[in-house]
Amino acid sequence: MRETKAILSDINTLVRSKGYIYSLCMLILEDFHYDVEHLHEVNYREHVGFQEVSLLVGCMLHEPIDFSYPEHPKELLRLKSESIRLLSELENTLIESNHKTIKKAIEDSSGLNATDNNIKQLNFFIKEGSITESIIYAKNTSNVHPYNNALKLKYQDDEAWMAKNCGFTIPQALQVIDKIQQNLAVKFRHFYSFMVKNNKSRTKEFNVGPDAWQIDFYPYLDLFNELEAENKETDISKMSVDNWYSFYKNLLFLFTVKRKDLGNEDFIESFLNKFTTDQVAESNRQFEAVGDFNFYRSQPILLLEPGGDDYFIPLTCILYEILYEAPKNWMLDDKGYQETALKHLSDFGHTMCNKILSRVYYPDQMYPNATITDAKGESTQIDILCVIANKALCVQIQSEKVTDITQYNNDKNVLGLLKSAIQDVQKCADKQKRLILSGAKITDKDGLEIKLEQPITEVELMGVTTKNCPTITQQAYIFMDKSKKDSYPLFTSIFELDILAHYLKNPFTFLYYLGQRSKLSNQYIASEEMAYLGYHLCHSLHPSHDKKTIYIDDEYAEYVNRNFFPYLFGIDGWIDDRKDPIKHRWTNTWFSRICKQIKQSNRLDRVDILFHLYDLSMEGIDRMIKRMRDLKEKAQRDGSQDNASIYIKDYDFGLNYLVKSDLDQKKLESDLEEYCQNTKYKHKAHFWLGFGCLTRSTDAYDAIVYLKEPWKYNKEYDRKISKGIRFFKRRN
């Protein structure tokens, strides 16, 4: 496998090819421009991503763009195919390099001293230039997330500063982007209709022979003539040189906006000044490696000619992403406004996280800005504390500390700051967890003590950044201090948190996912959080006893992408269940009924019980439920009493099921308790769960017993086991 430096060298040579700009336009049209009605049909695995196109454009901007036409139209197809091949090779190289590094970090975490480990981690990033938003994650997943609402909320308190220092406000900037999109959409819609129509008219004879290449241009037939012409040539083989020149001109025209079409307001000129690159006068030569600063990622509007009126905009969607980040950096550069800006950003992060988590937790389960103080006076603050039963979630909101420095070039000092910032969050999380588990006093934002219904026995930790950085999960894992064997905090962004809250709709499933992610962080490895989520939704994150390390394919992030965004746009009902692994994922109705009844029981131990059930494999649940239903049906038929038990050694957990006649209602709970105690003792288990059911009951269960005391020797139980005494005799 080649090094990234060699692959990037080939890419730089490729983008200097004559006519490359036109092959790039074709690549973007085919991989990014589809109307929302077909969003659910898109296979993102076959498409290039935002970061990949950004890399191509960034390399192309090393010199002024060459608009000369290729020697032959077939050259465009070769350039497009070679771009895809090189990008795929680069992606595979980065993925393999990351997998090896993370695997090595896992193996070395216990044997290396802190200094050696630190050097190895830093060398990985510097050597291959893969600090971050590289192209190793699932294509367009997080980037197509709409920014409108977050943008307006993020800078709502900074409008006066924006107007004075930038010449426009965020609402005005969104107006300009909307005008750009509307202007280009008219052209693209014209192209869509013709593309769809002519896709259907392709014939088999074009698939073979020396003219087979022509079939790839039939979707573009409308571009070979004046766009509004009535009589158009429709045979590619008969296209004249002038027709091909029209094709090149019109292809570029699809991505071009004229200044006069955007309006005359003063704020429009101010906006363009901030986000435009004069591709002739400004060079992007400092962009040499994947992690280097790329002009295109901050100024994505390209002025075709100095002093001209035409702007080339390859990807309009990243305008939102860049607008989301850029004002923050401008404000932080203003020393007199820096403190105010940081406060506003912090307020935004708290507001967004509270808003998202309130879809998972009830208001009386959430405590913003809670403080924990122990008897010795040691204390710490939690941005958001969520509590249900005996389980707590501590959320730290990092608006700037963790990921902001990833915009800079790969530099040892910068990477050291990133590592330090992540470990600061980890240390704070460890402290929060330690104080909570010690029973320290917890007060709310008003200083009033929070009275919990029971002591907290488990704490999950989460760090959330307001930056849209899909690779923060992987970065954080690489840079966390693994000298401790405690569970690690999960790092994610508000954009990913929004998606997590959509699928993990209640505290039980949400906390279980966080717990599994933390416990299995040394076994499961993925390049972004959405891949973990997709895998969990399809298979559940459970420990593997035959594989030391499991790499989750980016395909699972694409499953989330293809399921969530159609829902977001209101077209999720169009998705074919058979083609959507998430919508068509495993379910067991009877098991869901049991879990629902437990959730609604308000038992103090309900979360522990649910987590034990969630630990069961899908196949195990199906077998268990079938056995339970078979026993109940048999008991209904012959009026008998029946029982069954299972024990799972890996979890040190067992389960009993007891069915009795309706006449034995009062005796059901006492018999179930005795049954569970005896079978628990027999297997020397730590945890045991029992369900009792009356034969004619319509509930999922009528009695429940949960035992969680460590196993201890008991002479009476030993006597029964040694003599083979049956605890229950079946009635005929």
Residue pairs with C-beta under 8 A, 6 or more apart in sequence:
1 92
1 93
1 96
2 89
2 93
3 93
3 128
4 90
4 93
4 94
4 97
4 128
4 129
4 130
4 289
4 290
5 289
7 86
7 89
7 90
7 93
8 59
8 90
8 288
8 289
8 290
10 86
11 55
11 56
11 59
11 83
11 86
11 87
11 90
12 59
12 62
14 20
14 79
14 82
14 83
14 86
15 24
15 56
15 59
15 60
16 63
16 66
17 70
17 75
17 79
18 66
18 68
18 69
18 70
18 71
18 75
19 66
19 68
19 69
19 70
19 71
19 75
19 76
19 79
19 248
20 60
20 66
20 79
21 60
21 65
21 66
21 67
21 252
22 69
22 70
22 76
22 248
22 251
22 252
23 70
23 75
23 76
23 77
23 79
23 80
23 83
24 53
24 56
24 57
24 60
24 83
24 314
25 251
25 252
25 254
25 255
25 314
26 76
26 80
26 220
26 251
27 48
27 53
27 56
27 80
27 83
27 84
28 53
28 255
28 314
28 315
29 191
29 254
31 47
31 48
32 47
32 53
32 140
32 315
32 317
33 188
33 191
33 192
34 41
34 42
34 192
35 189
35 192
36 569
36 571
37 571
37 574
39 565
39 566
39 569
39 571
40 562
40 566
40 571
40 572
40 574
40 575
40 580
42 562
43 558
43 562
44 138
44 139
44 140
44 141
44 558
44 561
44 562
45 139
45 554
45 555
45 558
47 139
47 140
48 83
48 84
48 87
48 139
49 135
49 138
49 139
49 140
49 143
50 139
50 140
50 143
50 315
50 317
50 318
51 133
51 134
51 135
52 87
52 91
52 135
53 314
53 315
54 294
54 296
54 297
54 315
54 318
55 87
55 135
55 290
55 294
56 83
56 87
57 296
57 302
57 314
58 284
58 287
58 294
58 295
58 296
58 297
59 284
59 287
61 277
61 279
61 282
61 283
61 284
61 287
61 295
61 296
61 302
62 283
62 284
62 285
62 287
63 283
64 279
64 280
65 279
65 302
65 304
65 312
67 252
69 244
69 245
69 248
70 76
70 79
73 213
73 217
73 244
73 247
74 213
77 213
77 216
87 135
90 135
90 290
91 135
91 136
94 128
94 130
94 134
94 135
94 136
94 290
95 136
95 527
95 554
97 124
97 128
97 130
98 130
98 136
98 474
98 527
99 525
99 551
101 121
101 124
101 478
102 474
102 477
102 478
102 525
103 525
103 549
104 120
105 117
105 120
105 121
105 478
105 482
106 482
106 522
106 549
108 116
108 117
108 120
109 117
109 482
109 483
110 482
110 483
112 120
114 481
114 483
117 482
118 419
121 419
121 478
121 479
122 412
122 415
122 416
122 419
124 130
124 478
125 131
125 291
125 410
125 415
126 410
126 411
126 412
126 415
128 289
128 290
129 288
129 289
129 290
129 291
129 292
129 410
130 136
130 290
130 291
131 291
131 406
131 410
131 415
131 418
131 475
132 291
132 403
132 406
132 469
132 471
132 475
133 406
133 469
133 470
133 471
134 290
134 291
134 471
135 290
136 471
136 527
136 554
137 470
137 471
137 527
137 528
137 531
137 554
137 557
138 470
138 527
138 528
138 530
138 531
138 554
138 555
138 556
138 557
138 558
138 561
139 554
139 558
139 561
140 561
141 470
141 528
141 530
141 557
141 558
141 560
141 561
142 468
142 470
142 493
142 495
142 496
142 528
142 530
143 317
143 318
143 321
143 468
144 317
144 561
144 565
145 468
145 495
145 498
146 320
146 568
147 320
147 321
147 323
147 324
148 174
148 320
150 324
150 352
150 494
150 495
151 170
151 174
151 320
151 323
151 324
152 170
152 171
152 174
153 348
153 351
153 352
154 170
154 324
154 328
154 345
154 348
154 466
155 162
155 169
155 170
155 327
155 344
156 170
157 344
157 347
158 327
158 331
158 341
158 344
159 169
159 170
159 171
161 331
161 334
161 337
161 340
161 341
162 168
162 169
162 170
162 327
163 169
165 330
165 334
166 270
166 274
166 327
166 330
167 266
167 267
167 269
167 270
167 271
167 273
168 176
168 267
168 268
168 270
168 271
169 267
170 323
170 327
172 265
172 267
172 271
173 267
173 271
173 323
174 323
176 262
176 267
176 268
176 271
176 272
177 316
177 319
177 320
177 323
179 261
179 262
179 263
180 257
180 262
180 313
180 316
180 319
181 316
183 257
183 261
183 262
184 254
184 255
184 257
184 313
184 316
187 227
187 253
187 254
188 254
190 222
190 227
191 220
191 222
191 223
191 254
194 219
194 221
194 222
195 219
195 220
195 222
198 218
198 219
198 221
199 218
199 219
201 218
202 215
202 218
206 212
206 214
206 215
206 218
207 215
211 237
214 236
214 237
217 236
217 247
218 236
220 247
220 251
221 232
221 234
221 236
222 232
223 246
223 247
223 250
223 251
223 254
224 232
224 233
224 236
224 239
224 243
224 244
224 246
224 247
224 250
225 232
225 233
225 243
225 246
226 246
227 250
233 239
233 243
239 247
252 312
255 312
255 313
255 314
256 304
256 310
256 311
256 312
256 313
257 310
257 311
257 313
258 309
258 310
258 311
259 272
259 309
259 310
259 311
260 309
262 268
262 272
272 301
272 311
274 299
274 326
275 298
275 299
275 300
275 301
275 319
275 322
275 323
275 326
276 299
276 301
276 302
276 303
276 311
277 284
277 295
277 296
277 299
277 300
277 301
277 302
277 303
278 303
278 306
279 302
279 303
279 304
279 312
280 303
280 305
280 306
281 306
282 295
284 294
284 295
284 296
286 292
286 293
286 409
287 293
287 294
287 295
289 410
291 409
291 410
292 409
292 410
293 407
293 408
293 409
296 302
297 318
297 322
298 322
298 326
300 313
300 314
300 315
300 318
300 319
300 322
301 311
301 312
301 313
301 319
302 311
302 312
302 313
302 314
303 310
303 311
303 312
304 310
304 311
304 312
313 319
321 468
324 468
325 407
325 467
325 468
328 341
328 345
328 400
329 407
331 337
331 338
331 341
332 338
332 341
332 342
332 400
334 341
342 399
342 400
345 399
345 400
345 466
346 397
346 399
348 399
348 466
349 397
349 398
349 399
349 464
349 466
349 494
350 368
350 369
350 383
350 384
350 397
352 466
352 494
353 383
353 384
353 395
353 397
353 464
353 494
353 497
354 366
354 368
354 384
356 494
356 497
356 498
356 501
357 366
357 384
357 386
357 395
357 497
357 501
358 366
359 501
359 502
359 505
360 386
360 501
360 504
360 505
360 506
360 507
360 510
361 386
361 388
361 507
365 386
365 387
365 388
365 507
366 384
366 385
366 386
367 382
367 384
367 385
367 386
367 387
367 442
367 444
367 445
367 450
368 383
368 384
368 385
368 445
369 381
369 382
369 383
369 384
369 444
369 445
370 381
370 382
370 384
370 385
370 442
370 443
370 444
370 445
370 450
371 379
371 380
371 381
371 382
371 442
371 443
371 447
372 379
372 380
372 381
372 382
372 432
372 435
372 436
372 440
372 441
372 442
373 379
373 435
373 440
373 441
373 443
374 435
374 438
374 440
374 441
375 440
378 435
378 440
379 435
379 440
380 428
380 431
380 432
380 435
382 394
382 395
382 396
382 432
383 395
383 396
383 397
384 393
384 394
384 395
384 397
385 392
385 393
385 394
385 395
385 442
386 392
386 393
386 395
386 507
387 393
387 450
387 452
387 456
388 507
388 508
388 511
388 607
389 453
389 454
389 604
389 605
389 606
389 607
389 608
390 454
390 455
390 456
390 457
390 458
390 604
390 605
390 607
390 608
391 456
391 457
391 458
391 459
391 460
391 507
391 511
391 607
392 436
392 456
392 458
392 459
392 460
393 459
393 460
393 461
393 462
393 510
393 511
393 514
394 429
394 432
394 433
394 436
394 459
394 460
394 461
394 462
395 462
395 463
395 464
396 425
396 428
396 429
396 461
396 462
396 463
396 464
396 489
397 464
397 465
397 466
398 421
398 425
398 463
398 464
398 465
398 466
399 465
399 466
401 421
401 424
401 425
402 418
402 421
402 422
402 425
402 463
402 465
402 467
402 472
402 476
402 491
403 418
403 465
403 467
403 469
403 472
403 475
403 493
404 467
405 414
405 417
405 418
405 421
406 418
406 469
406 475
408 414
418 475
418 479
419 479
422 475
422 476
422 479
422 480
422 491
423 479
423 480
423 481
425 463
425 489
425 491
426 480
426 481
426 488
426 489
429 461
429 463
429 489
430 484
430 486
432 459
432 461
433 459
433 461
433 486
436 442
436 456
436 459
437 456
437 457
437 459
439 455
441 449
442 449
442 450
442 452
443 449
443 450
444 450
453 604
454 604
458 515
460 490
460 511
460 514
460 515
460 518
461 487
461 488
461 489
461 490
461 518
462 489
462 490
462 491
462 492
462 514
463 476
463 489
463 490
463 491
463 492
464 491
464 492
464 493
464 494
464 497
465 472
465 491
465 492
465 493
465 494
466 493
466 494
467 493
468 493
468 495
469 475
469 493
470 493
470 496
470 528
470 529
470 530
471 527
471 528
472 491
472 492
472 493
472 529
473 490
473 491
473 492
473 526
473 528
473 529
473 532
474 526
474 527
474 528
475 491
476 489
476 491
477 488
477 491
477 521
480 488
482 488
487 515
487 518
487 519
487 521
488 518
488 521
489 518
490 514
490 517
490 518
490 529
492 500
492 529
496 528
496 529
496 530
499 530
499 533
499 560
499 564
500 510
500 513
500 529
500 533
501 510
502 564
502 567
503 533
503 537
503 560
503 564
503 582
504 510
504 513
506 599
507 607
508 595
508 599
508 607
508 610
508 611
509 614
511 607
512 610
512 611
512 614
513 533
513 536
513 541
515 611
516 536
516 540
516 541
516 542
517 524
517 532
517 541
519 543
520 541
520 543
523 543
523 544
523 547
523 548
523 549
523 550
524 532
524 535
524 541
524 550
524 552
525 549
525 550
525 551
525 552
526 532
526 535
526 551
526 552
526 554
526 556
526 557
527 554
527 557
528 554
528 557
530 556
530 557
530 560
530 561
531 552
531 553
531 554
531 556
531 557
532 541
532 552
532 556
533 556
533 557
533 560
534 552
534 555
534 556
534 557
534 558
534 559
534 560
534 581
534 582
535 541
535 552
535 556
537 559
537 560
537 582
537 585
538 556
538 559
538 581
538 582
538 585
538 586
539 618
540 614
540 617
540 618
542 615
542 617
543 650
544 550
545 650
559 580
559 581
559 582
560 582
562 575
562 580
563 572
563 575
563 580
563 582
563 583
566 572
566 574
566 575
572 583
575 583
577 583
577 584
578 584
586 618
588 618
588 621
588 622
588 625
590 625
590 628
590 629
590 700
591 613
591 621
591 625
593 700
594 613
594 691
594 700
594 701
595 610
595 613
596 700
597 699
597 700
597 701
598 606
598 609
598 610
598 613
598 704
599 606
599 610
601 704
603 609
603 704
603 706
605 706
605 708
608 706
608 708
609 689
609 704
609 706
612 651
612 653
612 687
612 689
613 621
613 689
615 648
615 651
615 653
616 624
616 648
620 648
624 646
624 655
627 644
627 657
628 644
628 657
628 691
628 693
631 642
631 643
631 644
631 657
631 659
632 659
632 693
632 695
634 640
634 642
635 641
635 642
635 659
635 660
635 661
635 695
636 695
636 696
638 732
639 661
639 695
639 731
640 730
640 731
640 732
641 658
641 659
641 660
641 661
641 664
641 728
641 730
641 731
642 658
642 659
642 730
643 656
643 657
643 658
643 659
643 675
643 728
644 656
644 657
645 654
645 655
645 656
645 657
645 675
645 679
646 654
646 655
647 653
647 654
647 655
647 679
647 683
647 685
648 654
651 687
652 685
652 686
652 687
653 685
653 686
653 687
653 688
653 689
654 679
654 680
654 683
654 685
654 687
654 688
654 689
655 688
655 689
655 690
655 691
656 672
656 675
656 676
656 679
656 688
656 689
656 690
656 691
656 705
657 690
657 691
657 693
658 668
658 671
658 672
658 675
658 690
658 691
658 692
658 693
658 728
659 692
659 693
659 694
659 695
660 667
660 668
660 671
660 692
660 693
660 694
660 695
661 694
661 695
662 694
662 695
662 696
662 697
664 671
664 694
665 694
665 702
668 692
668 694
668 702
668 703
669 692
669 703
669 705
671 692
671 728
672 690
672 691
672 692
672 703
672 704
672 705
673 690
673 705
674 727
675 690
675 727
675 728
676 688
676 689
676 690
676 705
676 707
677 707
677 717
678 717
678 720
678 727
679 688
679 727
680 688
680 707
680 711
681 711
681 714
681 717
681 721
682 717
682 721
684 711
685 711
686 708
686 709
686 710
686 711
687 706
687 707
687 708
688 705
688 706
688 707
688 708
689 704
689 705
689 706
689 707
690 703
690 704
690 705
690 706
690 707
691 701
691 703
691 704
692 701
692 702
692 703
692 704
692 705
693 699
693 701
693 702
693 703
694 702
720 727
